[in-house]
Amino acid sequence: MNTSIDFRLIRQLWLFLAVAEEQHFGRAAARLNMSQPPLTEQIKVLEQSLKLQLFERSRRGTQLSPAGAAILPAVQQFASQVERLQLVIREVASGQSGVLHIGAVTSAMLETVPPLLDSLRQAYPHLTVFIKEIDSVEAIPALKSGELDLAFVRLDGDVGSGIMTMPLSEDRLAVALPKDHSLAALSRVSLRSLANEELVMSSRERSPVYFDLLTSVCRAHGFAPRVLHEVRTITSQIAYVGCGQGVALVPSSMRKVAPENVVVRPLKERIMVVAAALAWNSNRYHPMVDVAVSWLKKKK
């Protein structure tokens, strides 16, 4: 890994961001508490080093060039990450609060995560929590690298490498159908009756354990699923069904978020799936992780 850091470039990008947002060198200089000539000079140096023209200057003012507009989102993201780093450093240095990084699939963010956060904030009012929406497949690498402290995802069983998992909730498997579908009139739907239906599935790339489970369930009932779409989340499955793009095997609880043109019917077969599981890295000690795990164990 290259450990050299071009701090001059970092400063110049910060100056670029100010000019880009103000669209005026004078206002940007005032915002940065510096005079305009050195700001103008630093932007010229940045343009020369990047071999790009970042601004178009005219009597009407300063506008981003196409190249400047192209790099602006990445510079804004970088600036946001630096500000977040500064916040974490200040809080850790003060010793008055902890920082917890949580990743979660969308369904867990709706149901499982909020009660935990309420409890933690009551017990630890200075705790800072960062939440990031992730796919299940992202959890393991992020926990290994330390980017995340906790992950609420659809994982089951031993995943190795010191990553611990704890199932939090199970749900009965159901099928989401367009409201005018012939099977929608039934109170329960047999899995075998879906053999000729086009299915919307959560992508194997994003949640391999969940995808393989549903595929094996279909095969165990005598058919190979006809997958029309692989989508990012279970909520996306519901949305696709609402757009007439097939039917979807989903946890029964998804009826809470189904729109009026989608019905969710339980299967006749009692098939349980892990709706949410907690994952954490046992090789990385974090006191708030221990607190969260203990709280969730009591709530099971």
C-alpha positions, -999 to +999 in steps of 0.1 A: +000+000+000+013+035-009+016+053+024+026+087+010+000+114+012+000+145-009-013+169+017-009+198-008-034+182-031-058+177-003-057+214+006-061+224-031-091+201-035-106+218-004-101+252-021-115+239-053-147+228-035-152+262-020-149+280-053-171+254-070-199+259-044-196+296-042-191+301-080-171+331-072-134+335-062-140+365-039-168+348-019-148+316-017-118+334-004-139+351+023-154+317+033-118+303+036-105+334+055-079+341+030-072+367+003-082+361-033-048+362-051-033+331-033-066+312-038-065+320-075-029+309-076-036+276-058-064+267-082-041+274-112-015+251-096-041+224-091-053+227-127-017+224-139-010+194-118-042+176-129-038+188-165-074+199-164-092+232-167-116+231-137-133+265-141-144+287-170-139+324-161-159+352-178-174+385-170-205+367-159-186+350-132-169+316-125-185+284-137-174+248-134-159+234-166-171+200-178-140+185-161-146+204-129-182+192-128-171+156-134-148+156-103-170+177-080-191+147-067-160+128-057-145+158-040-177+165-021-178+129-009-141+131+002-149+163+021-178+146+038-156+117+048-130+141+063-156+159+083-169+126+096-134+115+105-129+148+124-161+142+144-150+107+153-116+118+164-130+146+185-154+123+202-128+096+209-103+121+221-128+137+245-135+103+261-171+113+265-188+093+239-184+061+218-188+057+181-206+027+166-208+019+129-238-002+119-246-016+085-281-030+078-303-043+050-334-021+044-359-044+062-337-044+093-335-006+093-373-005+094-379-030+122-349-044+140-324-016+143-346+013+157-355-004+191-318-012+197-308+024+189-335+038+213-322+016+241-285+025+235-292+062+233-311+061+266-283+043+283-254+061+265-266+096+256-232+106+242-230+076+218-226+085+182-241+060+157-235+059+120-260+039+100-252+026+065-276+007+042-258-024+029-264-057+011-259-089+030-229-098+008-211-066+019-213-074+056-184-098+060-157-077+043-168-046+061-167-063+095-133-078+088-118-044+077-134-026+107-155-004+085-185-018+104-189-028+140-223-045+137-243-057+107-280-066+105-283-088+074-297-121+062-269-145+071-272-180+086-247-204+100-209-203+104-193-178+080-158-182+095-129-157+100-140-148+135-174-134+122-201-143+147-237-144+137-269-145+158-303-150+142-327-123+155-360-131+138-375-158+117-405-153+095-428-176+075-422-176+038-450-160+017-456-150-018-462-115-031-487-113-059-503-087-081-538-080-066-555-092-098-535-125-099-556-157-099-538-169-068-544-137-049-579-149-040-565-178-020-558-175+017-528-197+014-508-206-017-489-238-023-453-235-034-458-260-062-484-237-078-456-212-085-438-236-108-448-218-140-446-183-125-419-158-133-402-149-100-385-117-088-357-127-065-332-109-043-300-110-062-276-139-054-247-114-058-260-093-030-274-120-007-261-154-017-273-174+013-308-161+010-309-167-028-296-202-025-321-210+003-351-200-018-337-218-048-333-250-028-367-247-013-383-245-048-362-275-060-373-295-030-409-290-040-403-303-075-394-273-097-366-250-107-375-213-102-380-192-133-362-161-123-372-131-144-355-104-123-328-104-096-331-072-075-312-056-047-336-058-018-368-075-006-386-042-008-375-040-044-391-074-050-424-060-037-420-029-060-414-051-091-444-072-083-465-040-081-452-032-116-465-065-130-430-080-133-438-114-118-443-128-083-419-130-053-411-152-024-408-129+006-411-130+044-447-127+056-440-094+074-435-077+041-473-074+039-468-043+061-450-024+033-470-038+003-489-012-017-526-016-025-519-034-058-499-061-042-511-089-018-489-111+003-502-146+010-485-172+033-475-204+017-494-236+026-460-252+035-445-239+067-411-227+056-393-204+079-365-180+068-341-158+087-355-124+084-326-107+102-294-118+118-268-099+137-231-102+127-200-089+143-162-095+143-151-113+175-115-105+166-122-068+171-131-057+206-157-029+209-175-024+242-207-011+226-208-042+204-209-063+236-237-041+250-257-044+218-253-082+216-263-087+252-294-065+247-305-083+216-300-117+232-324-107+260-350-096+234-349-128+215 
